[in-house]
């Protein structure tokens, strides 16, 4: 039986860049929320987001010229470069055709799309910058990882919105257990942009200053950005080079109910959790921690919480949402959740849900790990991801046995 190891982590987030800074941010409940600078938010009643304001791609990239790539691609490639460095792998010792890049996203190169749209509106088609047009296509996110690291295996961008990086992690898992890969760089990336901010505002899903998942008075999301990449390899490959193994990727579950454009469906989310457990070969009582999708909207948290109670019973494992710290990073969200789950396993603490004040009487039994990290022995962690259109994806990670 082929087992899949997590041996490298690459977070580029608003609460820290790199494993140590990100873990410290989780442990201390750091807020990555600040006033928006990516676009002029004048006119919006809500003007905060989780931007990575200190991101300097040239400090991380060795092959890519940042001026030729959009911000989301820069996030993806930088996160992959960090994951590689964290793993200690010498890529020159790996057959490049057996090293793959699988990256999830919601909006792709959204800031490039907005810049091109502005040029079109102001000056017509002839005013559009060819250099920007070359940066536009969303497939460039995975291509950026491949080009930065010299990978020659599959280079695939998956656009299943807010569950995209769990889809990507599952795809990477399959590449490894089927013997098609030795190494996979997988996760997600997205950038803060005007149209996503406007879209969530018009949906009534955007809050003002603080995202408070599972709180009785929660009022919505804050948009966020960043890149989150995990390096996966087979246990055999990792052990042969004496690698540190953070955790084992035990399996995943996917489904899509296609029930409603934006409203989550409890029955399909419940089934997705059970699919993930079966695929990972575990029982619900073995799960010690759930890294929740936890957007902070009334509907998502209610449906996710009820699904957890249905699957796990009246006393489920602790559930926390790191979106309370970094905002909703869209296609990168599950990647960050997976890194948080691996960190919980590796470092023995549960990341908190910040901004939580009042218990929700409709979610009695849900323990959101309020406001302070908690020491814990985590042997199995569940990482939830749900997306518009009913695209559900859940990944299961475990301590190395």
C-alpha positions as CSV (number, residue, x, y, z in Angstrom):
1,X,0.0,0.0,0.0
2,X,1.4,3.4,-1.0
3,X,1.3,6.0,1.7
4,X,1.5,9.8,1.1
5,X,3.7,12.0,3.3
6,X,3.6,15.7,3.8
7,X,7.2,16.8,3.9
8,X,7.2,20.5,3.0
9,X,5.0,23.5,3.8
10,X,4.9,26.9,2.0
11,X,2.4,29.5,3.4
12,X,2.4,33.0,2.1
13,X,-0.2,34.6,4.2
14,X,-1.3,37.9,5.9
15,X,-0.3,36.5,9.3
16,X,3.2,35.3,8.3
17,X,5.3,34.0,5.4
18,X,7.0,30.7,5.9
19,X,6.3,27.8,8.3
20,X,7.6,29.4,11.5
21,X,5.9,32.8,11.0
22,X,2.6,31.2,10.0
23,X,2.6,28.8,12.9
24,X,3.4,31.6,15.3
25,X,0.5,33.6,13.8
26,X,-1.9,30.7,14.4
27,X,-0.7,30.1,17.9
28,X,-1.0,33.7,18.9
29,X,-4.3,34.4,17.1
30,X,-2.6,37.2,15.0
31,X,-4.9,39.2,12.8
32,X,-3.9,39.7,9.1
33,X,-6.8,42.1,8.5
34,X,-6.0,45.6,7.4
35,X,-7.3,48.5,5.2
36,X,-7.5,47.5,1.5
37,X,-4.6,48.8,-0.7
38,X,-5.0,46.4,-3.7
39,X,-7.7,48.7,-5.2
40,X,-9.5,51.9,-4.3
41,X,-12.3,50.8,-2.0
42,X,-14.0,54.3,-2.0
43,X,-17.7,53.8,-2.0
44,X,-17.7,50.4,-0.3
45,X,-19.1,50.5,3.3
46,X,-16.6,47.7,4.1
47,X,-13.0,48.4,3.3
48,X,-10.9,45.8,5.0
49,X,-9.3,42.5,3.8
50,X,-6.6,40.0,4.6
51,X,-3.9,41.3,2.2
52,X,-0.3,40.1,2.3
53,X,1.0,43.6,2.4
54,X,4.7,42.7,3.0
55,X,4.9,40.3,0.1
56,X,8.1,40.9,-2.0
57,X,8.1,38.0,-4.6
58,X,11.7,38.7,-5.6
59,X,12.8,37.6,-2.1
60,X,11.4,34.1,-2.9
61,X,11.5,33.5,-6.6
62,X,14.7,32.2,-8.2
63,X,13.6,31.6,-11.8
64,X,10.5,33.7,-12.5
65,X,10.7,37.3,-13.3
66,X,7.9,38.8,-11.2
67,X,7.2,41.5,-13.7
68,X,6.0,38.9,-16.2
69,X,3.6,37.2,-13.8
70,X,0.4,38.2,-12.1
71,X,0.1,38.4,-8.3
72,X,-1.7,35.0,-7.9
73,X,1.0,33.2,-9.9
74,X,3.6,35.0,-7.8
75,X,1.9,33.7,-4.6
76,X,1.7,30.1,-6.0
77,X,5.3,30.0,-7.1
78,X,6.7,31.6,-4.0
79,X,4.7,29.2,-1.8
80,X,6.0,26.3,-3.8
81,X,9.6,27.5,-3.5
82,X,9.1,27.8,0.3
83,X,7.6,24.3,0.5
84,X,10.6,22.9,-1.4
85,X,13.1,24.7,0.9
86,X,11.2,23.5,3.9
87,X,11.3,19.9,2.7
88,X,15.1,19.8,2.2
89,X,14.6,18.0,-1.1
90,X,17.3,18.3,-3.7
91,X,15.1,18.5,-6.8
92,X,18.1,17.7,-9.1
93,X,17.9,14.1,-7.7
94,X,14.2,13.8,-8.8
95,X,13.1,12.8,-12.3
96,X,11.5,16.1,-13.4
97,X,8.8,14.2,-15.4
98,X,7.6,12.6,-12.1
99,X,7.3,15.9,-10.3
100,X,4.0,17.7,-10.7
101,X,2.2,20.9,-9.8
102,X,-1.5,21.0,-9.0
103,X,-2.9,24.4,-7.9
104,X,-6.4,25.5,-7.0
105,X,-7.9,28.9,-7.4
106,X,-11.2,30.8,-7.5
107,X,-10.4,33.9,-9.5
108,X,-7.1,33.2,-11.1
109,X,-5.3,36.4,-12.1
110,X,-8.1,38.6,-10.9
111,X,-6.0,41.8,-10.6
112,X,-4.8,41.3,-14.2
113,X,-8.4,40.9,-15.4
114,X,-9.4,44.1,-13.6
115,X,-6.5,46.0,-15.1
116,X,-7.3,44.8,-18.6
117,X,-11.0,45.7,-18.1
118,X,-10.1,49.2,-17.0
119,X,-7.9,49.6,-20.2
120,X,-10.8,48.3,-22.3
121,X,-13.3,50.6,-20.8
122,X,-11.1,53.7,-20.9
123,X,-9.5,53.2,-24.3
124,X,-11.0,50.3,-26.2
125,X,-9.4,47.1,-27.3
126,X,-6.4,48.8,-28.9
127,X,-5.4,50.2,-25.5
128,X,-5.0,46.8,-23.9
129,X,-1.4,46.0,-22.9
130,X,-0.1,42.7,-24.6
131,X,2.1,42.0,-21.7
132,X,-0.9,42.0,-19.3
133,X,-2.8,39.8,-21.7
134,X,-0.1,37.2,-21.5
135,X,-0.5,37.1,-17.7
136,X,-4.2,36.6,-17.8
137,X,-5.0,32.9,-18.2
138,X,-5.6,31.1,-14.9
139,X,-3.6,28.0,-15.9
140,X,-0.5,30.1,-15.4
141,X,-0.8,29.5,-11.6
142,X,0.3,25.9,-11.9
143,X,2.6,26.8,-14.8
144,X,4.3,29.3,-12.5
145,X,5.1,26.6,-10.0
146,X,6.4,24.3,-12.7
147,X,8.6,26.9,-14.3
148,X,9.9,28.2,-11.0
149,X,10.9,24.7,-9.9
150,X,11.7,23.1,-13.2
151,X,9.0,20.5,-13.0
152,X,8.1,18.5,-16.1
153,X,5.1,16.5,-14.8
154,X,1.5,17.5,-15.0
155,X,0.9,21.3,-14.5
156,X,-2.8,21.6,-13.6
157,X,-4.8,24.5,-12.3
158,X,-8.2,23.5,-10.7
159,X,-10.9,26.2,-10.5
160,X,-13.5,24.8,-8.1
161,X,-13.7,28.1,-6.2
162,X,-13.3,27.9,-2.4
163,X,-12.8,24.2,-2.2
164,X,-10.2,24.2,-5.1
165,X,-7.1,23.5,-3.1
166,X,-8.6,20.5,-1.3
167,X,-9.5,19.2,-4.8
168,X,-5.9,19.9,-5.8
169,X,-4.5,18.0,-2.7
170,X,-6.8,15.1,-3.6
171,X,-5.5,15.1,-7.1
172,X,-2.0,15.1,-5.9
173,X,-2.8,12.2,-3.6
174,X,-4.1,10.2,-6.5
175,X,-0.9,10.9,-8.6
176,X,1.2,9.5,-5.8
177,X,-0.8,6.4,-4.9
178,X,-1.2,5.4,-8.5
179,X,2.6,5.5,-9.0
180,X,2.5,8.4,-11.5
181,X,4.5,10.7,-9.3
182,X,7.4,10.9,-6.9
183,X,6.7,14.5,-5.8
184,X,3.7,16.8,-6.0
185,X,3.5,20.5,-5.1
186,X,-0.2,21.2,-4.4
187,X,-2.3,23.9,-2.8
188,X,-3.9,27.1,-4.0
189,X,-3.5,30.8,-4.6
190,X,-5.7,33.9,-5.1
191,X,-5.5,37.7,-4.8
192,X,-7.7,40.3,-3.2
193,X,-9.6,42.1,-6.0
194,X,-12.5,44.6,-6.4
195,X,-14.9,42.2,-8.2
196,X,-14.8,39.5,-5.5
197,X,-15.1,42.2,-2.8
198,X,-18.1,43.7,-4.7
199,X,-19.7,40.4,-5.4
200,X,-19.6,39.2,-1.8
201,X,-20.9,42.6,-0.7
202,X,-23.8,42.4,-3.0
203,X,-24.6,38.9,-1.7
204,X,-24.8,40.4,1.8
205,X,-22.0,38.1,2.8
206,X,-19.3,40.7,3.6
207,X,-18.6,41.9,7.1
208,X,-17.0,45.2,8.2
209,X,-13.9,44.6,10.4
210,X,-13.9,41.2,12.1
211,X,-14.9,37.8,10.8
212,X,-16.4,35.7,13.7
213,X,-17.1,32.2,12.6
214,X,-19.6,30.2,14.7
215,X,-20.5,33.2,16.8
216,X,-24.2,33.8,17.3
217,X,-23.8,37.3,15.8
218,X,-21.5,36.5,12.9
219,X,-22.1,38.7,10.0
220,X,-20.0,37.5,7.1
221,X,-16.5,37.1,5.5
222,X,-13.6,39.3,4.9
223,X,-11.8,38.6,1.6
224,X,-8.2,37.5,1.8
225,X,-5.3,36.4,-0.4
226,X,-2.1,34.4,-0.4
227,X,-0.5,31.2,-1.6
228,X,-0.5,27.9,0.3
229,X,1.5,24.9,-1.0
230,X,2.2,21.5,0.5
231,X,4.9,19.2,-0.9
232,X,3.7,15.6,-1.0
233,X,5.8,12.5,-1.7
234,X,5.4,8.8,-1.1
235,X,6.6,7.5,2.2
236,X,9.1,5.3,0.3
237,X,10.5,8.4,-1.4
238,X,10.6,10.5,1.7
239,X,12.2,7.8,3.9
240,X,14.8,6.9,1.3
241,X,16.2,10.5,1.6
242,X,15.7,10.7,5.3
243,X,13.1,13.4,5.1
244,X,11.2,14.8,8.1
245,X,7.6,13.8,7.7
246,X,5.1,16.3,9.1
247,X,2.0,14.2,8.6
248,X,0.4,11.5,6.5
249,X,-2.3,12.4,3.9
250,X,-4.8,9.7,4.7
251,X,-7.4,10.4,2.0
252,X,-10.1,12.8,0.8
253,X,-13.8,13.0,-0.2
254,X,-15.4,15.0,-3.0
255,X,-18.9,15.5,-4.2
256,X,-21.1,18.2,-5.8
257,X,-24.8,18.5,-5.2
258,X,-25.3,21.3,-7.8
259,X,-28.3,22.3,-5.7
260,X,-27.9,26.0,-5.5
261,X,-25.4,28.6,-6.8
262,X,-24.5,29.9,-3.3
263,X,-26.4,28.1,-0.6
264,X,-24.7,25.1,1.0
265,X,-26.5,21.8,1.3
266,X,-26.3,19.9,4.6
267,X,-27.1,16.5,3.2
268,X,-24.3,16.6,0.6
269,X,-21.8,18.1,3.1
270,X,-22.6,15.3,5.5
271,X,-22.1,12.8,2.8
272,X,-18.8,14.4,1.8
273,X,-17.5,14.0,5.4
274,X,-18.5,10.3,5.3
275,X,-16.9,9.8,1.9
276,X,-13.6,11.3,3.2
277,X,-13.7,9.1,6.3
278,X,-14.3,6.0,4.2
279,X,-11.5,6.9,1.7
280,X,-9.1,7.6,4.6
281,X,-10.1,4.3,6.3
282,X,-11.0,6.0,9.6
283,X,-14.1,6.3,11.8
284,X,-15.5,9.6,13.0
285,X,-14.5,9.0,16.6
286,X,-10.8,9.0,15.4
287,X,-10.9,12.6,14.3
288,X,-9.3,14.9,17.0
289,X,-9.7,18.3,15.2
290,X,-11.7,19.8,12.4
291,X,-10.1,22.7,10.5
292,X,-13.5,24.2,9.4
293,X,-14.5,25.9,6.2
294,X,-16.0,28.4,8.7
295,X,-16.5,31.4,6.6
296,X,-18.4,33.4,9.2
297,X,-21.6,33.7,7.3
298,X,-24.8,32.8,9.0
299,X,-25.6,30.1,6.4
300,X,-22.3,28.4,6.0
301,X,-21.5,28.0,9.7
302,X,-25.0,26.8,10.5
303,X,-25.0,24.2,7.7
304,X,-21.4,23.1,8.4
305,X,-22.0,22.9,12.2
306,X,-25.2,20.9,11.7
307,X,-23.4,18.5,9.3
308,X,-20.6,18.0,11.9
309,X,-23.2,17.3,14.6
310,X,-24.9,14.8,12.3
311,X,-21.7,12.9,11.5
312,X,-20.0,13.1,14.8
313,X,-22.9,13.2,17.3
314,X,-23.6,15.6,20.1
315,X,-19.9,15.7,21.2
316,X,-17.8,16.4,18.1
317,X,-14.1,17.2,18.1
318,X,-13.0,20.8,18.4
319,X,-13.7,22.9,15.3
320,X,-11.9,26.1,14.5
321,X,-11.7,28.5,11.5
322,X,-8.5,30.3,10.6
323,X,-10.5,32.6,8.4
324,X,-11.1,34.6,11.5
325,X,-7.4,35.6,11.2
326,X,-6.5,35.6,7.5
327,X,-9.9,36.2,5.9
328,X,-11.4,34.1,3.2
329,X,-8.5,33.4,0.8
330,X,-10.8,31.8,-1.8
331,X,-9.0,29.2,-3.8
332,X,-6.1,29.1,-1.3
333,X,-8.4,28.7,1.7
334,X,-8.2,24.9,1.9
335,X,-4.5,25.0,1.4
336,X,-4.1,27.2,4.4
337,X,-6.5,25.0,6.3
338,X,-4.5,21.9,5.4
339,X,-1.3,23.6,6.6
340,X,-3.0,24.6,9.8
341,X,-4.1,21.0,10.3
342,X,-0.6,19.7,9.7
343,X,0.8,22.3,12.1
344,X,-1.8,21.1,14.7
345,X,-0.6,17.6,14.3
346,X,3.1,18.5,14.2
347,X,3.2,21.1,17.0
348,X,0.4,19.9,19.3
349,X,-2.0,22.8,19.4
350,X,-5.4,23.8,18.0
351,X,-5.5,27.1,16.2
352,X,-8.2,29.3,17.7
353,X,-11.3,30.9,16.2
354,X,-10.8,34.6,16.9
355,X,-13.5,37.2,17.4
356,X,-15.8,34.6,19.0
357,X,-18.0,36.0,21.8
358,X,-21.4,34.4,22.0
359,X,-22.4,30.7,21.6
360,X,-24.9,30.1,18.8
361,X,-27.9,28.3,20.4
362,X,-28.5,26.5,17.1
363,X,-25.0,25.0,17.3
364,X,-25.0,23.6,20.8
365,X,-22.1,21.1,21.0
366,X,-19.8,22.9,18.6
367,X,-16.5,23.8,20.4
368,X,-14.9,26.6,18.3
369,X,-11.7,26.8,20.3
370,X,-12.5,30.4,21.1
371,X,-9.9,33.1,20.9
372,X,-6.9,31.2,22.3
373,X,-4.9,28.3,20.9
374,X,-5.2,25.2,22.9
375,X,-2.6,22.5,23.6
376,X,-3.8,19.1,22.2
377,X,-2.6,15.8,20.8
378,X,-3.9,15.7,17.3
379,X,-3.7,12.2,15.7
380,X,-6.2,12.8,12.9
381,X,-7.4,16.1,11.5
382,X,-10.2,16.9,9.0
383,X,-9.9,19.9,6.7
384,X,-13.2,21.1,5.3
385,X,-13.7,23.0,2.1
386,X,-17.0,24.0,0.5
387,X,-17.7,26.1,-2.6
388,X,-20.4,27.8,-4.6
389,X,-22.3,25.4,-6.7
390,X,-22.2,22.7,-4.0
391,X,-18.6,21.7,-4.7
392,X,-17.5,20.0,-1.5
393,X,-14.0,18.7,-0.8
394,X,-12.6,17.4,2.5
395,X,-9.1,16.2,3.2
396,X,-8.0,13.9,6.1
397,X,-4.5,14.1,7.6
398,X,-3.0,12.0,10.3
399,X,0.1,11.8,12.6
400,X,2.8,9.4,11.4
401,X,2.2,6.0,12.9
